[in-house]
Amino acid sequence: MPKSIEDIDRQIAALKEQKKRQQAQIAQKKREGLRSCKELIGEEVVNAFDNWTSIDLDLFAMYISEHADEIVTSCSTSETDLDDALKRNKQFAKKHKKTRKKTNDRDEPESDSDSSEQDDTQVDSYAVPYGAY
C-alpha cells in the first residue's frame, strides 16, 4: 500500500531528528576525547618537572612551538578514528594511573596541624586548553 505524502514527511522529519541526535552524540564524544587527551598530556608534562610551580608556561609554549614538527612526526599515529583514539586515551590512562598516583602523592603538601590556612596553589584536575590563557 503506498504511503501518503504526510507519512513520508513524518518519516523524513524523524530521520532528520535521529541524524541530529547522532551528530550531537559524536560531537560530545569528540569534546570528551579531546579534553581527556589534553588532561593526559598535561599530566605527563607536569610529571616531567620536579615541581609544577617551576614551569614557565611561556618558555614551555615557545619550546613546543619550535619543536612542533619533530613532536608531530615522532608522536603521531596513522589511526585517526574517533573510537580508536578514545580507546587509546583510556588504555594510556589505565596504564599510567599508578605513575600519576605516585606523582600526585609526592606533590601533596604536608599537612600542618597548627595551621588553618588552606593551600590555594593546587591545580584543578583538568587541563587548561592551549591558548586559553
Backbone as a chain_set.jsonl record, in Angstrom:
{"seq": "MPKSIEDIDRQIAALKEQKKRQQAQIAQKKREGLRSCKELIGEEVVNAFDNWTSIDLDLFAMYISEHADEIVTSCSTSETDLDDALKRNKQFAKKHKKTRKKTNDRDEPESDSDSSEQDDTQVDSYAVPYGAY", "coords": {"N": [[0.849, -1.175, 0.0], [0.692, 2.154, -0.895], [2.4, 4.901, 0.658], [1.229, 7.894, 2.214], [1.86, 11.35, 1.416], [2.105, 12.842, 3.718], [2.827, 10.856, 5.565], [5.34, 10.175, 4.587], [6.621, 12.647, 4.907], [6.589, 12.802, 7.734], [8.232, 10.642, 8.305], [10.622, 11.511, 7.153], [11.117, 13.749, 8.784], [11.469, 12.449, 11.239], [13.782, 10.962, 10.681], [15.586, 13.05, 10.225], [15.675, 14.142, 12.782], [16.769, 11.994, 14.178], [19.284, 11.892, 12.94], [20.297, 14.346, 13.782], [20.476, 13.919, 16.579], [22.394, 11.861, 16.606], [24.6, 13.194, 15.494], [25.04, 15.063, 17.508], [25.761, 13.362, 19.6], [28.177, 12.332, 18.604], [29.682, 14.694, 18.444], [29.823, 15.292, 21.172], [31.326, 13.087, 22.1], [33.721, 13.649, 20.777], [34.464, 16.08, 22.02], [34.77, 15.211, 24.688], [36.797, 13.309, 24.342], [38.926, 14.893, 23.378], [39.274, 16.601, 25.575], [40.039, 14.707, 27.493], [42.434, 13.795, 26.326], [43.975, 16.147, 26.431], [44.145, 16.458, 29.208], [45.594, 14.143, 29.897], [48.013, 14.523, 28.484], [48.825, 16.922, 29.648], [49.23, 16.081, 32.309], [51.397, 14.366, 31.908], [53.349, 16.179, 31.101], [53.55, 17.86, 33.381], [54.407, 15.945, 35.209], [56.976, 15.56, 34.335], [58.461, 17.505, 35.472], [60.063, 18.43, 38.543], [58.651, 20.045, 40.226], [55.626, 21.549, 39.808], [55.299, 24.27, 40.011], [57.557, 25.382, 39.052], [57.403, 25.558, 36.356], [57.714, 27.463, 33.516], [55.386, 28.755, 31.689], [55.296, 30.311, 29.351], [57.878, 29.919, 28.25], [57.724, 27.165, 27.922], [55.599, 26.918, 26.077], [56.782, 28.214, 23.909], [58.912, 26.473, 23.417], [57.531, 24.127, 22.687], [56.25, 25.086, 20.386], [58.479, 25.638, 18.75], [59.443, 23.072, 18.357], [57.414, 21.658, 17.23], [57.022, 20.333, 14.703], [58.826, 18.183, 14.868], [57.82, 16.868, 17.139], [55.234, 16.158, 16.276], [55.883, 14.47, 14.129], [57.257, 12.449, 15.488], [55.407, 11.491, 17.345], [52.9, 10.913, 16.297], [50.157, 8.897, 15.187], [48.886, 6.723, 12.66], [46.326, 6.093, 12.967], [43.29, 7.561, 13.021], [40.691, 7.382, 13.709], [37.85, 8.162, 15.651], [36.78, 6.469, 17.7], [38.93, 4.693, 18.028], [40.88, 6.472, 18.956], [39.729, 7.294, 21.383], [39.796, 4.876, 22.713], [42.579, 4.481, 22.881], [43.235, 6.644, 24.557], [41.942, 5.82, 26.91], [43.277, 3.393, 27.468], [45.892, 4.341, 27.829], [45.541, 6.021, 30.05], [44.776, 4.161, 31.978], [47.071, 2.534, 32.079], [48.982, 4.32, 33.011], [48.042, 5.132, 35.421], [48.968, 4.357, 37.999], [51.503, 5.551, 38.057], [50.801, 8.266, 37.91], [49.418, 8.499, 40.327], [51.466, 8.071, 42.198], [53.062, 10.295, 41.646], [51.276, 12.362, 42.238], [50.923, 11.887, 44.962], [53.49, 12.47, 45.842], [53.571, 15.178, 45.316], [51.717, 16.243, 47.033], [51.056, 18.589, 49.532], [52.524, 18.643, 52.79], [50.552, 18.195, 55.657], [49.807, 20.735, 57.976], [49.211, 20.717, 61.174], [48.885, 22.802, 62.947], [48.115, 24.935, 61.486], [45.442, 26.69, 60.029], [45.124, 27.581, 57.542], [44.382, 27.312, 54.075], [45.794, 25.645, 51.286], [46.102, 27.366, 48.421], [47.378, 26.906, 46.067], [47.132, 24.615, 44.617], [46.489, 22.84, 41.601], [43.609, 22.583, 39.536], [41.999, 19.505, 38.525], [41.737, 19.387, 35.818], [42.87, 20.144, 32.518], [43.974, 23.26, 31.186], [42.881, 24.489, 28.155], [45.137, 24.809, 25.431], [46.28, 27.984, 24.613], [44.242, 29.29, 25.863], [44.884, 31.016, 27.842]], "CA": [[0.0, 0.0, 0.0], [1.522, 3.356, -0.985], [2.337, 5.823, 1.788], [0.795, 9.245, 1.878], [2.911, 12.362, 1.477], [2.244, 13.194, 5.13], [3.599, 9.779, 6.197], [6.729, 10.327, 4.134], [7.139, 13.847, 5.58], [6.84, 12.439, 9.133], [9.394, 9.759, 8.303], [11.777, 12.383, 6.885], [11.344, 14.542, 9.997], [12.014, 11.54, 12.257], [15.159, 10.651, 10.291], [16.384, 14.255, 10.465], [15.86, 14.241, 14.232], [17.71, 10.928, 14.533], [20.596, 12.338, 12.464], [20.705, 15.439, 14.662], [20.886, 13.311, 17.849], [23.647, 11.137, 16.385], [25.659, 14.192, 15.326], [25.295, 15.633, 18.834], [26.498, 12.345, 20.361], [29.54, 12.294, 18.066], [30.341, 15.934, 18.876], [30.093, 15.139, 22.605], [32.448, 12.15, 22.214], [34.926, 14.369, 20.345], [34.831, 17.027, 23.082], [35.255, 14.453, 25.839], [38.074, 12.709, 23.97], [39.928, 15.956, 23.324], [39.514, 17.012, 26.959], [40.801, 13.623, 28.109], [43.779, 13.818, 25.751], [44.665, 17.312, 26.999], [44.444, 16.162, 30.607], [46.663, 13.14, 29.95], [49.257, 15.17, 28.044], [49.185, 17.882, 30.689], [49.79, 15.355, 33.446], [52.728, 13.882, 31.53], [54.255, 17.331, 31.12], [53.76, 18.251, 34.771], [55.195, 14.89, 35.854], [58.37, 15.666, 33.895], [59.103, 18.506, 36.328], [60.057, 18.1, 39.967], [57.689, 20.898, 40.905], [54.853, 22.221, 38.767], [55.408, 25.724, 40.139], [58.767, 25.837, 38.355], [57.159, 25.571, 34.911], [57.491, 28.76, 32.868], [54.47, 28.393, 30.604], [55.695, 30.996, 28.122], [59.022, 29.188, 27.696], [57.262, 25.846, 27.501], [54.833, 27.101, 24.843], [57.742, 28.535, 22.856], [59.635, 25.235, 23.124], [56.606, 23.261, 21.944], [56.076, 25.688, 19.069], [59.712, 25.466, 17.976], [59.681, 21.652, 18.107], [56.133, 21.055, 16.864], [57.161, 19.38, 13.598], [59.504, 16.991, 15.391], [56.892, 16.194, 18.048], [54.169, 15.56, 15.471], [56.471, 13.356, 13.391], [57.649, 11.389, 16.421], [54.356, 11.033, 18.259], [51.609, 10.729, 15.633], [49.775, 7.579, 14.717], [48.068, 6.799, 11.449], [44.948, 5.824, 13.384], [42.614, 8.819, 13.33], [39.296, 7.092, 14.014], [37.465, 8.68, 16.963], [36.672, 5.388, 18.681], [40.288, 4.211, 18.295], [41.555, 7.482, 19.78], [39.161, 7.204, 22.727], [40.321, 3.634, 23.288], [43.985, 4.734, 23.231], [43.222, 7.504, 25.749], [41.547, 5.007, 28.055], [44.365, 2.454, 27.75], [47.016, 5.117, 28.357], [45.177, 6.467, 31.397], [44.808, 2.991, 32.857], [48.457, 2.093, 32.194], [49.777, 5.313, 33.732], [47.326, 5.535, 36.634], [49.834, 4.179, 39.167], [52.548, 6.575, 37.986], [50.189, 9.549, 38.258], [49.109, 8.493, 41.755], [52.728, 8.26, 42.917], [53.464, 11.687, 41.46], [50.348, 13.201, 42.998], [51.247, 11.709, 46.377], [54.744, 13.181, 46.074], [53.323, 16.616, 45.225], [50.78, 16.688, 48.053], [51.729, 19.312, 50.616], [52.383, 18.033, 54.104], [49.567, 18.942, 56.435], [50.311, 21.432, 59.153], [48.089, 20.644, 62.099], [48.741, 24.071, 63.656], [47.679, 25.983, 60.57], [44.1, 26.515, 59.483], [45.116, 28.14, 56.197], [44.228, 26.335, 53.006], [46.74, 25.833, 50.188], [45.405, 27.782, 47.204], [48.261, 26.746, 44.914], [46.893, 23.367, 43.907], [45.879, 22.978, 40.289], [42.436, 21.756, 39.305], [42.353, 18.248, 37.877], [41.55, 19.46, 34.379], [43.884, 20.939, 31.826], [43.527, 24.474, 30.516], [43.158, 24.348, 26.726], [46.242, 25.607, 24.924], [45.875, 29.264, 24.038], [43.13, 29.87, 26.604], [45.386, 31.939, 28.858]], "C": [[0.896, 1.239, 0.0], [1.304, 4.263, 0.23], [1.859, 7.183, 1.308], [1.993, 10.191, 1.992], [3.161, 12.762, 2.928], [3.064, 12.138, 5.879], [5.079, 9.9, 5.84], [7.367, 11.543, 4.805], [7.457, 13.565, 7.051], [8.089, 11.562, 9.243], [10.68, 10.569, 8.07], [12.122, 13.189, 8.132], [11.964, 13.672, 11.098], [13.469, 11.193, 11.948], [16.08, 11.849, 10.511], [16.671, 14.421, 11.955], [16.859, 13.192, 14.718], [19.138, 11.322, 14.13], [21.152, 13.427, 13.382], [21.199, 14.895, 16.007], [22.223, 12.591, 17.707], [24.818, 12.103, 16.21], [26.028, 14.825, 16.667], [26.088, 14.648, 19.696], [27.953, 12.268, 19.904], [30.316, 13.533, 18.512], [30.706, 15.86, 20.359], [31.274, 14.198, 22.827], [33.756, 12.828, 21.819], [35.401, 15.331, 21.428], [35.425, 16.299, 24.284], [36.616, 13.826, 25.554], [39.193, 13.731, 23.937], [40.284, 16.424, 24.73], [40.369, 15.964, 27.672], [42.245, 13.621, 27.621], [44.587, 14.98, 26.326], [45.042, 17.07, 28.452], [45.618, 15.197, 30.716], [48.006, 13.74, 29.551], [49.738, 16.151, 29.109], [49.803, 17.205, 31.903], [51.186, 14.838, 33.134], [53.749, 15.015, 31.576], [54.572, 17.724, 32.561], [54.621, 17.219, 35.492], [56.667, 14.936, 35.455], [59.158, 16.658, 34.749], [59.07, 18.027, 37.775], [58.948, 18.849, 40.695], [56.933, 21.689, 39.847], [54.983, 23.733, 38.844], [56.643, 26.271, 39.445], [58.569, 25.935, 36.842], [56.906, 27.002, 34.443], [56.658, 28.461, 31.625], [54.814, 29.076, 29.29], [56.866, 30.28, 27.457], [58.597, 27.82, 27.173], [56.485, 25.941, 26.183], [55.757, 27.403, 23.67], [58.509, 27.267, 22.444], [58.765, 24.294, 22.283], [56.429, 23.787, 20.524], [57.291, 25.453, 18.183], [59.961, 24.01, 17.586], [58.422, 20.918, 17.638], [56.266, 20.014, 15.757], [57.781, 18.077, 14.072], [58.569, 16.18, 16.294], [55.806, 15.477, 17.258], [54.693, 14.341, 14.723], [56.749, 12.176, 14.317], [56.474, 10.75, 17.149], [52.994, 10.796, 17.612], [51.401, 9.278, 15.233], [48.937, 7.748, 13.46], [46.598, 6.55, 11.763], [44.273, 7.133, 13.781], [41.128, 8.625, 13.623], [38.98, 7.524, 15.45], [37.42, 7.574, 18.009], [38.037, 4.803, 19.022], [41.038, 5.181, 19.206], [41.037, 7.439, 21.214], [39.687, 5.965, 23.449], [41.783, 3.815, 23.711], [44.086, 5.612, 24.476], [42.96, 6.669, 26.999], [42.664, 4.039, 28.455], [45.557, 3.181, 28.375], [46.741, 5.522, 29.8], [45.265, 5.31, 32.384], [46.251, 2.558, 33.123], [49.272, 3.037, 33.082], [49.132, 5.772, 35.039], [48.214, 5.437, 37.871], [50.919, 5.245, 39.205], [51.992, 7.927, 38.405], [49.887, 9.614, 39.748], [50.372, 8.725, 42.568], [53.177, 9.712, 42.831], [52.564, 12.614, 42.255], [50.618, 13.089, 44.492], [52.502, 12.49, 46.737], [54.501, 14.688, 46.134], [52.37, 17.142, 46.287], [51.537, 17.429, 49.145], [51.519, 18.58, 51.934], [51.414, 18.873, 54.912], [50.225, 19.536, 57.669], [49.155, 21.516, 60.136], [47.86, 21.952, 62.852], [48.148, 25.165, 62.785], [46.29, 25.68, 60.045], [44.0, 27.083, 58.078], [45.032, 27.025, 55.175], [45.203, 26.669, 51.893], [45.972, 26.143, 48.912], [46.236, 27.559, 45.96], [48.022, 25.459, 44.149], [46.147, 23.633, 42.615], [44.639, 22.11, 40.225], [42.845, 20.528, 38.524], [42.129, 18.28, 36.368], [42.583, 20.399, 33.773], [43.249, 22.173, 31.204], [43.853, 24.322, 29.037], [44.253, 25.298, 26.283], [45.704, 26.88, 24.286], [44.754, 29.941, 24.801], [43.591, 30.867, 27.655], [46.013, 33.131, 28.236]], "O": [[1.786, 1.342, 0.844], [0.197, 4.378, 0.756], [2.058, 7.566, 0.155], [3.01, 9.852, 2.597], [4.305, 12.994, 3.321], [3.893, 12.476, 6.724], [5.953, 9.744, 6.694], [8.522, 11.483, 5.226], [8.475, 14.032, 7.563], [8.896, 11.724, 10.158], [11.697, 10.329, 8.72], [13.293, 13.299, 8.496], [12.874, 14.11, 11.802], [14.298, 11.135, 12.856], [17.225, 11.684, 10.933], [17.778, 14.795, 12.342], [17.698, 13.478, 15.572], [20.083, 11.109, 14.889], [22.337, 13.423, 13.716], [22.221, 15.351, 16.521], [23.085, 12.694, 18.58], [25.909, 11.854, 16.724], [27.201, 15.092, 16.926], [26.984, 15.052, 20.437], [28.858, 12.152, 20.73], [31.476, 13.431, 18.911], [31.778, 16.316, 20.758], [32.137, 14.481, 23.657], [34.786, 12.606, 22.456], [36.594, 15.397, 21.725], [36.448, 16.71, 24.829], [37.489, 13.812, 26.422], [40.293, 13.463, 24.419], [41.458, 16.621, 25.044], [41.318, 16.309, 28.376], [43.172, 13.464, 28.415], [45.757, 14.811, 26.67], [46.137, 17.434, 28.88], [46.526, 15.4, 31.523], [49.02, 13.492, 30.204], [50.926, 16.197, 29.427], [50.784, 17.696, 32.462], [52.065, 14.866, 33.996], [54.876, 14.828, 32.034], [55.738, 17.9, 32.915], [55.475, 17.584, 36.3], [57.516, 14.403, 36.17], [60.389, 16.644, 34.743], [58.158, 17.307, 38.18], [58.378, 18.346, 41.663], [57.543, 22.425, 39.072], [54.794, 24.415, 37.838], [56.772, 27.482, 39.266], [59.479, 26.354, 36.127], [55.989, 27.667, 34.925], [57.181, 27.968, 30.626], [54.642, 28.484, 28.224], [56.855, 30.056, 26.246], [59.05, 27.376, 26.118], [56.695, 25.133, 25.279], [55.544, 26.907, 22.564], [58.725, 27.027, 21.255], [59.225, 23.738, 21.286], [56.454, 23.013, 19.567], [57.155, 25.112, 17.009], [60.625, 23.747, 16.583], [58.381, 19.688, 17.651], [55.69, 18.931, 15.855], [57.316, 16.994, 13.717], [58.535, 14.952, 16.217], [55.494, 14.319, 17.536], [54.034, 13.302, 14.681], [56.498, 11.027, 13.952], [56.547, 9.582, 17.53], [52.026, 10.505, 18.315], [52.352, 8.54, 14.977], [48.348, 8.805, 13.234], [45.73, 6.772, 10.919], [44.652, 7.746, 14.779], [40.39, 9.6, 13.768], [39.77, 7.271, 16.36], [37.971, 7.734, 19.098], [38.287, 4.451, 20.175], [41.748, 4.759, 20.119], [41.82, 7.537, 22.159], [39.982, 6.006, 24.644], [42.18, 3.354, 24.782], [44.918, 5.363, 25.349], [43.657, 6.792, 28.006], [42.961, 3.885, 29.639], [46.156, 2.694, 29.334], [47.604, 5.384, 30.667], [45.77, 5.469, 33.495], [46.611, 2.251, 34.26], [50.153, 2.593, 33.819], [49.625, 6.696, 35.687], [48.212, 6.342, 38.704], [51.224, 5.783, 40.27], [52.631, 8.656, 39.165], [50.074, 10.658, 40.373], [50.355, 9.495, 43.528], [53.621, 10.292, 43.822], [53.047, 13.556, 42.883], [50.55, 14.086, 45.211], [52.577, 13.099, 47.804], [55.147, 15.394, 46.91], [52.221, 18.355, 46.435], [52.558, 16.941, 49.631], [50.471, 17.976, 52.165], [51.445, 20.103, 54.862], [51.077, 18.919, 58.309], [48.226, 22.302, 59.945], [46.758, 22.192, 63.347], [47.725, 26.206, 63.29], [45.994, 24.548, 59.662], [42.924, 27.075, 57.479], [45.549, 25.929, 55.389], [45.418, 27.841, 51.585], [45.27, 25.282, 48.38], [45.832, 27.989, 44.88], [48.659, 25.235, 43.12], [45.296, 24.519, 42.534], [44.614, 21.02, 40.796], [43.918, 20.504, 37.921], [42.325, 17.26, 35.707], [43.092, 21.312, 34.424], [42.107, 22.125, 30.747], [45.004, 24.049, 28.695], [44.295, 26.453, 26.706], [44.76, 26.829, 23.497], [44.344, 31.046, 24.444], [42.758, 31.504, 28.3], [46.491, 34.017, 28.944]]}, "num_chains": 1, "name": "protein.A"}
